[in-house]
Amino acid sequence: AYDNTCRGRVIADWRACADAIRVRLPDEPVDLVDDGGLDLSQVPARDMGDPIVRRKDGVIAYQLAVVVDDAAAGITDIVRGRDIAPSTATQVMLQRLLALPTPRYRHHLLLLERANTKLAKLHGSIPFSQLAARYSGEALCGVLASAVGLTEPRDVRARDLVSDFAWSRVRTSDVGATFDPDRGRERVARDVGRR
């Protein structure tokens, strides 16, 4: 968390400021539980610190951009990974400061690699070419659907999961599911779904 050391600083002209600009958040709690039951409550100013709203290079920062963009697009429901969950209360506080509506949130579990790190390009995760060489689209879709509890391990097309989709069937575990592409398809699905 940022320690709010710049709170006393006054910016005379924010347009001419060469530094990153933060918004001073009120020292108030945001009480929020997402639609999956995840408690997102915190005091954002204390727990995360005042967020940057304009970066040093002049670009509007993520926290502000996503709040304004979601409101402008009329977004009512946001589904995203658990890795983003800690920033939700900060975004809700920005929505309040800007008198923007607060959407409903749901944060899904993450797929993890063998070392319990997030499956992501940033970490040099499994390239798509390797997945495509080992799995058909239906097989990979089945593994992923099984991981979250939508189906038993089997080949499935994404469009076939839509008609009877219900959030109540999606697992809400705090733990991510480990994905190991070197195992057999049935074993991967079984292990991913069990965690």
Buried (B, 14 or more C-beta within 10 A) or exposed (E): EEEBEBEEEEEEEEEEEEEBBBBBBEEEBBEBEBBBEBEBEBBBBBBBBBBBBBEEEEEBBBBBEBBBEBBEEEEEEBBBBBEBBBBBBBBBBBBBEEEBEBBEBBBBBBBBBEEEBBBBEEEEBBEEEEBEEBBEEBBBBBBBBBBBBBBEBBBBEEEEBEEEEEEEEBBBEEEBBBBEBEBEBBEBBBBBBEE
